[in-house]
């Protein structure tokens, strides 16, 4: 039987935004994340982290370093009463210098490849799932996968490249507010977005 999920961007959404951070000791929950995880942990949603990690392709760290990052994410979520069902990483970048990661791909957001992979592996109902992120690339990835999307309006989106697939279902100030939106609409079907166009 298919189950719904909430897909979370990592840096700037779930965690404080520390560029290219792979040190578990520096991983801190973002504002509102602790309350959000407590709320989502009591919901029927499976929780996944979906993250671009171009530092692998750029030679800043090895892909194996992401194992410790994932282990710390499990620990952080468990401390809030939530369970991490999986973390999915895109290690690629077309401008990278480390083969075989120095390529374009379908898993790098705004592509939906990681969400589709998670859905196949875990029997996820994408039409009743959500993607929460802090930039419009996250929104586009979620929309491409058929999820509803929430954009955190926390100042991290700076380019505002708009398009039909880059319109969020809703906006929120932080992850806790986003989680409240998700729970409010739990069991519903995708309908009219709460916001007709991407925020500025």
C-alpha positions in Angstrom: 0.0 0.0 0.0 1.3 3.4 -0.9 1.9 5.9 1.9 2.5 9.7 1.8 5.8 11.4 2.5 7.3 14.7 3.3 10.5 15.4 1.5 12.7 17.9 3.1 15.6 20.0 1.7 18.6 19.8 4.0 20.5 23.0 4.2 18.5 26.1 4.9 15.3 24.1 5.5 15.9 21.3 8.0 19.4 22.5 9.1 21.1 25.9 9.4 22.7 26.7 6.1 26.4 26.0 6.3 27.8 25.6 2.8 29.4 22.3 2.0 29.2 21.1 5.6 29.9 17.4 6.2 30.9 17.8 9.8 28.1 16.2 12.0 29.3 18.4 14.9 28.3 21.5 12.9 24.8 20.3 11.9 22.2 22.3 13.7 18.4 22.2 13.3 17.1 25.3 11.6 14.6 27.6 13.3 11.2 25.9 13.7 12.7 22.5 12.7 12.4 20.9 16.2 8.7 21.6 16.5 8.1 20.7 12.9 9.8 17.3 13.4 7.8 16.6 16.5 4.6 17.4 14.6 5.5 15.4 11.5 6.8 12.5 13.6 3.3 12.1 15.0 1.8 12.1 11.5 1.4 9.3 8.9 4.0 10.8 6.6 7.4 9.1 5.9 10.2 11.6 6.1 13.0 11.9 3.6 15.9 14.4 3.1 16.5 15.3 -0.5 19.7 17.3 -1.1 22.1 18.4 -3.8 25.6 17.7 -2.7 27.8 19.2 -5.5 30.8 19.2 -3.1 31.4 15.6 -4.2 31.8 16.6 -7.9 33.8 19.7 -7.0 36.3 17.7 -5.0 35.5 19.3 -1.7 34.7 16.0 0.0 34.3 12.3 -0.8 30.8 10.8 -1.3 31.5 8.4 1.6 31.5 11.4 3.9 27.7 11.6 3.4 27.3 8.4 5.4 28.2 10.3 8.6 25.9 13.2 7.6 23.0 10.7 7.2 23.8 9.1 10.5 23.6 12.5 12.2 20.3 13.3 10.5 18.9 10.0 11.9 20.1 11.1 15.3 18.7 14.6 15.1 15.3 13.4 13.9 15.1 10.7 16.6 15.7 13.4 19.2 12.6 15.2 18.1 10.4 12.1 18.0 10.6 11.6 14.3 12.1 8.8 12.1 14.1 9.5 8.9 13.0 7.0 6.3 15.9 7.9 4.0 18.3 10.5 2.7 18.9 10.9 -1.0 21.9 12.8 -2.3 22.8 14.2 -5.8 26.6 14.2 -5.9 26.8 15.5 -9.5 27.6 18.9 -11.0 28.1 19.7 -14.7 31.1 21.9 -13.7 32.6 19.3 -11.4 36.1 18.0 -11.7 35.8 14.5 -10.1 34.7 11.7 -12.4 32.1 10.2 -12.6 30.3 13.0 -10.8 31.2 15.8 -13.2 28.1 15.4 -15.3 24.6 16.6 -15.8 21.9 14.3 -14.4 18.2 13.9 -13.6 18.7 13.8 -9.9 20.1 17.3 -9.3 17.3 19.6 -8.2 15.3 21.1 -9.9 15.1 17.7 -11.4 12.8 15.2 -9.7 15.0 12.1 -10.0 15.7 11.7 -6.2 12.1 12.0 -5.3 11.1 9.5 -7.9 13.8 7.1 -6.7 12.7 7.4 -3.1 9.0 6.9 -4.2 9.9 3.7 -6.1 12.0 2.3 -3.2 9.6 3.1 -0.4 6.2 2.8 -2.1 5.4 6.5 -1.7 2.1 8.1 -3.0 3.6 11.3 -4.6 0.2 12.8 -5.2 -0.4 13.0 -1.4 3.2 13.9 -0.6 5.0 17.2 0.0 8.3 18.8 -0.7 9.4 21.6 1.6 12.4 23.7 0.6 13.9 27.2 0.8 14.5 27.9 -2.9 12.4 27.6 -6.1 14.6 24.7 -7.4 13.1 22.7 -4.5 9.6 23.8 -5.5 10.2 22.8 -9.1 11.6 19.4 -8.1 8.6 18.7 -6.0 6.1 19.9 -8.6 7.8 17.8 -11.3 7.4 14.7 -9.0 3.7 15.5 -8.6 3.9 16.6 -4.9 2.5 19.6 -3.3 5.2 22.1 -2.3 5.9 24.6 0.4 8.5 27.4 0.0 10.2 28.7 3.1 10.2 32.4 2.7 13.4 32.8 4.7 15.5 34.9 2.4 17.5 32.1 0.8 15.9 32.4 -2.6 17.7 35.2 -4.4 17.3 34.6 -8.1 13.5 34.3 -8.4 13.7 32.6 -11.8 10.0 32.0 -12.3 8.0 29.4 -14.3 4.9 27.3 -14.3 6.7 24.5 -12.3 8.1 27.0 -9.8 4.9 28.1 -8.1 4.6 26.7 -4.6 1.3 25.4 -3.2 2.0 27.5 -0.1 4.6 29.6 1.6 5.8 29.5 5.2 8.1 31.5 7.4 9.9 28.4 8.8 9.7 24.6 8.9 7.3 24.5 11.8 4.8 26.7 9.9 5.3 24.5 6.8 4.6 21.4 8.8 1.4 22.9 10.2 0.3 23.5 6.6 1.1 19.9 5.7 -0.9 18.5 8.6 -3.8 20.8 8.0 -4.1 19.4 4.5 -3.4 15.8 5.5 -5.5 13.4 3.5 -6.6 16.0 1.0 -5.9 16.0 -2.7 -3.9 18.7 -4.6 -6.2 21.5 -5.4 -5.8 25.2 -5.9 -2.5 26.5 -4.5 -2.7 28.8 -1.5 -0.5 31.3 -3.4 -1.2 31.9 -7.1 2.4 32.9 -7.9 5.9 32.6 -6.6 6.6 35.1 -3.8 9.1 37.9 -4.1 
